[in-house]
């Protein structure tokens, strides 16, 4: 059998054993063998000794090759061992959710949050989804404030992991009443209500229920939360309670996510009802809520223009307000807040006036996705908020996110094979076409629910 090149050391040239013997013999003949006192000189080794040395060298090279080959097989073993260790740790975290100690339960929730956001664990969780759901339900009902907020976040990640199929729908129906009860409870902690608002919006978006009843109820519930920030009959904004802007922000963002699924018949009603009142909320004292309101206005206008290409937003006062926020230089506001606000509202104003969106390219692995509309931005930001730094990993491997953004099944990449290079413009056109096709397909399903709405 031919020797592997990986086992050779000290030389990068290839050659047969016979060639090496001949070369050494020739070099031995060419050098003088000065004989003194009946003894051989420095280069007077016999041919048999040279051959023996070479055979010894080849034997050591063969041993090195076998070690490397065993090492490659060992990597596969190590990978399987690492996976088994990870699953054992996850099982321990799930067991910790049933511990009597609050500290232990919180540690288990935090570990699951990090694992769910950074990896795709569908196979592992499918067999244990009911156990995990029961534990999270118990934490939401009887846990401390911190535990309730963490449980709502972990449940949202669980639905994303399960991929929006029957498993996610079944879990959402179990936990939805608890999320609803906490969200509408004015005596509940603001941070917990905020987590429940995000969980309600994302889990309802992910769920693939055939009827639209859950979505309509969730929309109405979220509306009841953030509409308390709307101006009263005199046109003045109510004085916000401590922490309420953050709750209104979470509810509005969750509501905007669900609006992307609404049928055309309902979008017109939503635009006519909410747009004037959202304009008044642009004067809110909270910068994050102002930004959420601005992005929601841009989303509603974009969806309305998709329905009616001749639609024009006839509101000079709104454009003036957007211009003011896009050039805000008030010194009593934090510098970072002013910078963030100006950046967002420049984009909003640019779209309202010119119907043009600043495209953002998101790279992950060997692929990329283009955020080229307000609807795409709302959806991507919602997943980014919950998955944090793991959003790119899920874009690469999670079938749910790949379906939502029109990326197709996860790719199996081979670094040794280089396919034909595609231009950026071609990638952009492909992503846009795939996303629009998916949106139309989902809209057909949603239109069947119009009668329910």
C-alpha positions as CSV (number, residue, x, y, z in Angstrom):
1,X,0.0,0.0,0.0
2,X,1.3,3.5,-0.8
3,X,2.4,5.5,2.2
4,X,0.4,8.6,3.3
5,X,2.2,11.9,2.9
6,X,0.9,13.0,6.3
7,X,3.3,10.6,7.9
8,X,6.5,12.1,6.4
9,X,8.5,14.5,8.4
10,X,11.4,16.8,7.4
11,X,10.7,16.5,3.6
12,X,8.0,17.6,1.3
13,X,9.2,15.5,-1.7
14,X,7.7,12.2,-2.6
15,X,9.6,9.1,-3.8
16,X,9.7,5.4,-3.6
17,X,11.9,3.3,-1.3
18,X,14.0,2.1,-4.2
19,X,14.7,5.6,-5.4
20,X,15.9,6.6,-1.9
21,X,18.2,3.6,-1.8
22,X,19.7,4.4,-5.2
23,X,20.3,8.0,-4.3
24,X,22.1,7.2,-1.1
25,X,24.2,4.5,-2.9
26,X,25.2,7.0,-5.5
27,X,26.1,9.6,-2.9
28,X,28.1,7.0,-1.1
29,X,30.1,6.1,-4.2
30,X,30.7,9.7,-5.1
31,X,32.3,10.5,-1.7
32,X,35.9,9.2,-1.0
33,X,36.3,6.4,1.5
34,X,39.8,7.2,2.8
35,X,41.1,4.1,4.4
36,X,43.6,4.6,7.3
37,X,45.3,1.9,9.3
38,X,42.9,-0.7,7.9
39,X,39.8,1.2,9.1
40,X,37.0,2.9,7.1
41,X,36.5,6.7,6.8
42,X,33.5,8.8,8.0
43,X,31.4,7.9,5.0
44,X,32.2,4.3,4.9
45,X,28.8,2.8,6.0
46,X,27.8,-0.3,4.1
47,X,24.8,-0.6,1.7
48,X,23.0,-2.9,4.1
49,X,23.3,-0.4,6.9
50,X,21.9,2.4,4.7
51,X,19.0,0.2,3.6
52,X,18.2,-0.7,7.2
53,X,18.2,3.0,8.2
54,X,15.7,3.9,5.4
55,X,13.5,1.0,6.3
56,X,13.5,2.2,9.9
57,X,12.6,5.7,8.7
58,X,9.7,4.3,6.6
59,X,8.4,2.3,9.6
60,X,8.3,5.4,11.8
61,X,6.5,7.3,9.0
62,X,3.9,4.5,8.7
63,X,3.3,4.7,12.5
64,X,2.8,8.4,12.3
65,X,0.2,7.9,9.5
66,X,-1.7,5.4,11.5
67,X,-1.8,7.7,14.5
68,X,-3.2,10.6,12.4
69,X,-5.8,8.3,10.9
70,X,-6.8,7.2,14.4
71,X,-7.0,10.8,15.4
72,X,-9.5,11.6,12.6
73,X,-11.7,8.8,13.9
74,X,-11.2,10.1,17.4
75,X,-12.6,13.4,16.4
76,X,-15.9,11.8,15.5
77,X,-15.9,9.9,18.8
78,X,-15.1,13.2,20.6
79,X,-18.0,14.9,18.8
80,X,-20.4,12.2,19.9
81,X,-19.0,12.3,23.4
82,X,-19.5,16.1,23.5
83,X,-23.1,15.8,22.3
84,X,-23.8,13.2,25.0
85,X,-22.3,15.4,27.6
86,X,-24.4,18.4,26.4
87,X,-27.6,16.4,26.6
88,X,-26.7,15.2,30.1
89,X,-26.2,18.8,31.2
90,X,-29.6,19.8,29.6
91,X,-31.3,16.9,31.4
92,X,-29.8,18.1,34.6
93,X,-31.1,21.7,33.9
94,X,-34.6,20.3,33.3
95,X,-34.4,18.4,36.6
96,X,-33.3,21.6,38.3
97,X,-36.6,23.3,37.2
98,X,-38.4,21.0,39.7
99,X,-36.0,21.7,42.6
100,X,-37.4,23.2,45.8
101,X,-34.7,25.9,45.8
102,X,-35.5,29.1,43.9
103,X,-31.8,29.7,43.3
104,X,-31.4,26.3,41.6
105,X,-34.5,26.8,39.5
106,X,-33.3,30.2,38.3
107,X,-29.9,28.7,37.4
108,X,-31.6,26.0,35.4
109,X,-33.7,28.5,33.5
110,X,-30.7,30.6,32.7
111,X,-28.8,27.6,31.4
112,X,-31.7,26.6,29.2
113,X,-32.1,30.1,27.9
114,X,-28.4,30.1,26.8
115,X,-28.6,26.6,25.3
116,X,-31.9,27.3,23.4
117,X,-30.7,30.6,22.0
118,X,-27.3,29.3,20.8
119,X,-28.2,25.8,19.4
120,X,-30.8,23.9,17.5
121,X,-32.1,21.1,19.8
122,X,-35.3,19.9,18.1
123,X,-34.6,16.2,18.4
124,X,-33.7,16.5,22.1
125,X,-36.7,18.7,23.0
126,X,-39.3,16.8,21.0
127,X,-39.2,13.9,23.4
128,X,-39.2,16.2,26.5
129,X,-41.4,19.1,25.4
130,X,-44.3,18.2,27.8
131,X,-42.0,17.9,30.7
132,X,-40.3,21.2,30.0
133,X,-43.7,22.9,29.3
134,X,-45.1,21.7,32.7
135,X,-42.1,23.0,34.5
136,X,-42.3,26.4,32.8
137,X,-46.0,26.5,33.5
138,X,-45.4,25.9,37.2
139,X,-42.7,28.6,37.3
140,X,-45.1,31.1,35.7
141,X,-47.9,30.3,38.2
142,X,-45.9,30.1,41.4
143,X,-42.4,31.4,40.8
144,X,-40.9,34.6,42.0
145,X,-40.8,37.7,39.8
146,X,-37.4,36.9,38.4
147,X,-38.4,33.3,37.8
148,X,-41.7,34.2,36.0
149,X,-39.9,36.6,33.6
150,X,-37.2,33.9,32.9
151,X,-39.8,31.2,32.4
152,X,-41.7,33.3,29.8
153,X,-38.5,33.9,27.9
154,X,-37.5,30.2,27.9
155,X,-41.0,29.2,26.8
156,X,-40.7,31.5,23.8
157,X,-37.3,29.9,22.9
158,X,-38.9,26.5,23.3
159,X,-41.6,27.4,20.7
160,X,-38.9,28.6,18.3
161,X,-36.9,25.3,18.8
162,X,-40.0,23.2,18.1
163,X,-40.4,24.9,14.8
164,X,-43.9,26.1,14.8
165,X,-45.5,22.7,14.2
166,X,-48.1,20.8,16.2
167,X,-45.7,20.5,19.1
168,X,-45.4,24.3,19.5
169,X,-49.1,24.8,19.0
170,X,-49.9,22.3,21.7
171,X,-47.6,24.0,24.2
172,X,-48.9,27.4,23.3
173,X,-52.4,26.4,24.1
174,X,-51.3,25.1,27.5
175,X,-49.4,28.3,28.5
176,X,-51.4,31.0,26.7
177,X,-54.0,31.4,29.5
178,X,-51.3,32.0,32.0
179,X,-49.5,34.6,29.8
180,X,-52.8,36.3,29.2
181,X,-53.7,36.4,32.9
182,X,-50.3,37.9,33.9
183,X,-50.4,40.5,31.1
184,X,-53.8,42.0,31.9
185,X,-53.1,42.0,35.7
186,X,-52.3,45.6,36.6
187,X,-50.9,44.5,39.9
188,X,-48.3,42.1,38.4
189,X,-44.7,43.1,38.1
190,X,-43.9,45.3,35.0
191,X,-40.9,43.2,34.0
192,X,-43.0,40.0,34.1
193,X,-45.8,41.5,32.1
194,X,-43.2,42.8,29.6
195,X,-41.8,39.2,29.1
196,X,-45.3,37.8,28.8
197,X,-46.1,40.4,26.1
198,X,-43.1,39.4,24.0
199,X,-43.8,35.7,24.6
200,X,-47.5,36.1,23.6
201,X,-46.6,37.8,20.3
202,X,-43.7,35.5,19.3
203,X,-45.4,32.2,20.3
204,X,-48.6,33.2,18.5
205,X,-46.6,34.2,15.4
206,X,-44.7,30.9,15.4
207,X,-47.8,28.8,16.0
208,X,-49.4,27.4,12.9
209,X,-52.9,27.1,14.1
210,X,-55.4,26.7,11.3
211,X,-58.0,29.0,12.9
212,X,-57.3,32.7,13.4
213,X,-59.0,33.0,16.8
214,X,-55.8,32.9,18.8
215,X,-54.2,35.6,16.7
216,X,-57.2,37.9,16.9
217,X,-57.4,37.4,20.7
218,X,-53.7,38.1,21.0
219,X,-53.9,41.2,18.9
220,X,-56.8,42.6,21.0
221,X,-55.0,41.8,24.2
222,X,-51.8,43.5,23.2
223,X,-53.8,46.5,21.9
224,X,-55.4,46.9,25.3
225,X,-51.9,47.3,26.8
226,X,-50.2,49.8,24.6
227,X,-53.4,51.9,23.7
228,X,-53.3,53.1,27.3
229,X,-50.5,55.4,26.1
230,X,-52.8,56.9,23.4
231,X,-53.9,60.6,23.9
232,X,-57.2,61.2,25.7
233,X,-60.2,63.1,24.3
234,X,-58.5,66.4,24.8
235,X,-55.6,65.2,22.7
236,X,-53.0,65.1,25.5
237,X,-50.8,62.2,26.4
238,X,-51.4,60.6,29.8
239,X,-48.6,60.8,32.4
240,X,-46.8,57.5,32.2
241,X,-46.4,55.4,35.4
242,X,-42.9,54.1,36.3
243,X,-42.0,51.3,34.0
244,X,-45.1,51.6,31.8
245,X,-43.2,52.8,28.7
246,X,-41.2,49.6,28.6
247,X,-44.3,47.6,28.8
248,X,-46.0,49.6,26.1
249,X,-42.9,49.2,24.0
250,X,-42.9,45.4,24.3
251,X,-46.7,45.1,23.6
252,X,-46.4,47.4,20.6
253,X,-43.5,45.4,19.1
254,X,-45.3,42.1,19.7
255,X,-48.5,43.6,18.1
256,X,-46.5,44.8,15.1
257,X,-45.1,41.3,14.6
258,X,-48.6,39.8,14.5
259,X,-49.8,42.5,12.1
260,X,-47.5,41.1,9.4
261,X,-49.8,38.1,9.3
262,X,-53.1,39.9,9.1
263,X,-55.2,39.6,5.9
264,X,-55.7,42.6,3.7
265,X,-59.3,43.1,4.8
266,X,-58.1,43.8,8.4
267,X,-55.0,45.9,7.6
268,X,-57.1,48.8,6.2
269,X,-59.1,48.9,9.5
270,X,-55.9,48.8,11.6
271,X,-54.3,51.6,9.6
272,X,-57.3,53.9,9.8
273,X,-57.8,53.3,13.5
274,X,-54.2,53.4,14.8
275,X,-52.2,55.7,12.5
276,X,-53.6,59.1,13.9
277,X,-53.1,58.0,17.5
278,X,-49.7,56.6,16.9
279,X,-48.7,59.9,15.4
280,X,-49.5,61.6,18.8
281,X,-47.4,59.0,20.6
282,X,-44.3,60.2,18.7
283,X,-44.2,62.9,21.4
284,X,-43.7,60.3,24.1
285,X,-41.1,61.1,26.8
286,X,-39.5,57.6,26.3
287,X,-37.0,57.3,23.4
288,X,-37.4,53.5,23.0
289,X,-41.2,53.9,22.8
290,X,-40.9,56.7,20.3
291,X,-38.7,54.5,18.1
292,X,-41.1,51.6,18.3
293,X,-44.0,53.9,17.4
294,X,-42.0,55.2,14.4
295,X,-41.2,51.8,13.1
296,X,-44.8,50.7,13.5
297,X,-46.0,53.6,11.5
298,X,-43.6,52.8,8.7
299,X,-44.8,49.1,8.8
300,X,-48.5,50.1,8.6
301,X,-47.8,52.4,5.7
302,X,-45.8,49.8,3.8
303,X,-48.5,47.1,4.2
304,X,-51.1,49.6,3.1
305,X,-49.0,50.4,0.0
306,X,-48.7,46.7,-0.8
307,X,-52.5,46.5,-0.9
308,X,-53.0,49.8,-2.8
309,X,-50.0,51.0,-4.9
310,X,-51.6,54.4,-5.3
311,X,-52.0,55.0,-1.6
312,X,-50.4,58.2,-0.3
313,X,-50.1,59.3,3.2
314,X,-51.6,62.8,3.3
315,X,-50.3,64.2,6.5
316,X,-48.0,67.1,6.6
317,X,-48.0,67.3,10.4
318,X,-46.7,63.7,10.6
319,X,-43.8,64.5,8.2
320,X,-43.0,67.6,10.2
321,X,-42.9,65.5,13.4
322,X,-40.7,62.9,11.8
323,X,-38.3,65.6,10.5
324,X,-38.1,67.0,14.0
325,X,-37.2,63.7,15.5
326,X,-34.7,62.9,12.7
327,X,-32.8,66.1,13.6
328,X,-33.4,66.2,17.3
329,X,-30.6,67.9,19.2
330,X,-32.1,68.6,22.6
331,X,-29.3,68.6,25.2
332,X,-31.6,67.3,28.0
333,X,-31.6,63.9,26.2
334,X,-28.8,61.4,26.4
335,X,-26.3,61.6,23.5
336,X,-26.7,57.9,22.6
337,X,-30.5,58.2,22.7
338,X,-30.4,61.2,20.3
339,X,-28.1,59.3,18.0
340,X,-30.2,56.2,17.9
341,X,-33.4,58.2,17.5
342,X,-32.1,60.3,14.6
343,X,-30.8,57.2,12.8
344,X,-34.2,55.4,13.0
345,X,-36.4,58.4,12.1
346,X,-34.2,59.3,9.1
347,X,-35.0,55.9,7.7
348,X,-38.7,56.2,8.6
349,X,-38.9,59.7,7.0
350,X,-37.0,58.6,3.9
351,X,-39.5,55.7,3.4
352,X,-42.6,57.8,4.0
353,X,-41.5,60.5,1.5
354,X,-39.6,58.4,-1.1
355,X,-40.9,54.8,-0.6
356,X,-37.3,53.7,-0.3
357,X,-35.8,51.4,2.3
358,X,-32.2,51.2,3.3
359,X,-31.3,47.6,2.7
360,X,-29.3,45.7,5.4
361,X,-27.3,42.6,4.7
362,X,-27.1,39.9,7.4
363,X,-24.3,37.4,6.9
364,X,-24.1,33.9,8.5
365,X,-21.9,31.1,7.5
366,X,-21.6,31.0,3.7
367,X,-25.0,32.6,3.3
368,X,-26.6,36.0,3.7
369,X,-30.1,37.4,3.9
370,X,-31.3,40.9,2.9
371,X,-33.5,43.0,5.2
372,X,-35.1,45.1,2.5
373,X,-38.5,46.1,3.9
374,X,-40.0,47.2,7.1
375,X,-41.9,44.0,7.4
376,X,-38.7,42.0,7.2
377,X,-37.0,44.3,9.7
378,X,-39.8,43.9,12.2
379,X,-39.6,40.1,11.9
380,X,-35.8,40.0,12.1
381,X,-35.6,42.3,15.0
382,X,-38.2,40.3,16.9
383,X,-36.1,37.1,16.5
384,X,-32.9,39.0,17.3
385,X,-34.3,40.3,20.5
386,X,-35.2,36.8,21.8
387,X,-32.2,34.9,20.3
388,X,-29.7,37.6,20.8
389,X,-26.2,36.6,19.5
390,X,-27.6,33.2,18.5
391,X,-29.8,34.6,15.7
392,X,-27.2,33.9,13.0
393,X,-26.8,30.3,14.1
394,X,-30.6,29.8,13.9
395,X,-30.7,31.5,10.5
396,X,-28.1,28.9,9.4
397,X,-29.6,25.7,10.9
398,X,-33.2,26.3,12.2
399,X,-35.7,25.2,9.6
400,X,-38.3,27.6,11.0
401,X,-36.3,30.8,10.5
402,X,-35.0,29.5,7.2
403,X,-38.6,29.0,6.1
404,X,-39.7,32.5,7.3
405,X,-36.9,34.2,5.4
406,X,-37.2,32.0,2.3
407,X,-33.7,30.4,2.7
408,X,-34.8,26.8,2.0
409,X,-33.5,23.7,3.9
410,X,-30.3,24.0,5.9
411,X,-27.2,23.7,3.7
412,X,-24.6,21.0,4.1
413,X,-21.4,22.8,3.3
414,X,-18.2,21.1,2.2
415,X,-15.2,23.4,2.5
416,X,-13.3,21.4,-0.2
417,X,-15.9,22.0,-2.8
418,X,-16.2,25.5,-4.3
419,X,-19.3,26.2,-6.3
420,X,-19.8,29.0,-8.8
421,X,-19.7,32.4,-7.2
422,X,-23.0,34.3,-7.3
423,X,-23.1,38.1,-7.5
424,X,-24.5,40.1,-4.6
425,X,-27.2,41.5,-6.8
426,X,-28.3,38.0,-7.8
427,X,-28.4,36.9,-4.1
428,X,-30.5,40.0,-3.3
429,X,-33.0,39.2,-6.0
430,X,-33.2,35.6,-5.0
431,X,-33.8,36.4,-1.3
432,X,-36.4,39.1,-2.2
433,X,-38.3,36.8,-4.5
434,X,-38.3,33.9,-2.1
435,X,-39.6,36.1,0.8
436,X,-42.3,37.6,-1.3
437,X,-43.4,34.2,-2.5
438,X,-43.6,32.9,1.1
439,X,-45.5,36.0,2.1
440,X,-48.1,35.5,-0.6
441,X,-48.4,31.8,0.4
442,X,-49.0,32.6,4.0
443,X,-51.4,35.4,3.1
444,X,-53.6,32.9,1.2
445,X,-53.8,30.8,4.4
446,X,-54.5,33.9,6.5
447,X,-57.2,35.1,4.1
448,X,-59.2,32.0,4.8
449,X,-59.5,33.2,8.4
450,X,-61.0,36.5,7.3
451,X,-64.5,35.2,8.0
452,X,-63.5,34.5,11.6
453,X,-62.1,38.0,11.9
